[in-house]
Amino acid sequence: MRLRLLTDGFPNRRERRVFAGYLLAAAVYVAIGVAVTDFLLSFWVGVAYIVLAAWAVPVLVRRFLDAR
């Protein structure tokens, strides 16, 4: 995704939805990290979590909703 300047000053609905997804993933990651400190401190676990939470889960949800 290429960065672009905001011409109208506010992101569109799709961009806000993506941002909200990342915020939700971050909140869940911090909540898990509070419960299990080793989870929060591992770089590779963090990378795997972002791949799952920000890419794999939305893809699976889209496929499930499209199949209906």
C-alpha positions in Angstrom: 0.0 0.0 0.0 1.4 3.4 -1.0 1.2 6.3 1.3 -0.7 9.3 0.0 -1.5 12.7 1.3 -5.0 13.3 2.7 -6.7 15.7 0.3 -10.0 15.9 2.1 -8.4 15.8 5.6 -10.1 12.6 6.8 -9.7 8.9 5.9 -12.6 7.2 4.1 -14.8 4.4 5.7 -12.6 1.5 4.4 -9.4 3.1 5.8 -11.1 3.7 9.2 -12.2 0.1 9.3 -8.7 -1.1 8.7 -7.4 1.2 11.4 -10.0 0.0 13.8 -8.9 -3.6 13.1 -5.3 -2.8 13.9 -6.4 -1.0 17.1 -8.5 -4.1 18.2 -5.6 -6.4 17.4 -3.2 -4.2 19.5 -5.6 -4.1 22.4 -6.0 -7.9 22.4 -2.2 -8.3 22.2 -1.7 -6.0 25.2 -4.4 -7.8 27.1 -2.7 -11.2 26.4 0.7 -9.7 27.3 -0.6 -8.5 30.7 -1.8 -12.1 31.4 1.3 -13.8 29.9 4.4 -11.6 30.0 6.5 -14.0 27.9 4.0 -13.6 25.1 4.4 -9.8 25.1 8.2 -9.9 25.2 8.8 -12.3 22.3 9.5 -10.6 19.0 8.6 -13.6 16.9 5.4 -14.3 18.7 4.4 -10.6 18.1 5.2 -11.0 14.4 3.1 -14.2 14.2 0.3 -12.5 16.1 0.1 -9.6 13.7 0.1 -11.9 10.7 -2.8 -13.9 12.2 -4.8 -11.0 13.7 -4.3 -8.5 10.9 -4.3 -10.7 7.8 -5.4 -14.3 8.3 -8.5 -13.7 10.5 -10.0 -11.0 8.2 -9.4 -13.2 5.2 -11.2 -16.1 6.8 -14.1 -13.9 7.9 -14.5 -12.5 4.4 -14.5 -16.0 2.9 -17.0 -17.2 5.4 -19.3 -14.2 4.8 -18.9 -14.5 1.0 -19.9 -18.2 1.1 -23.2 -17.4 2.8 
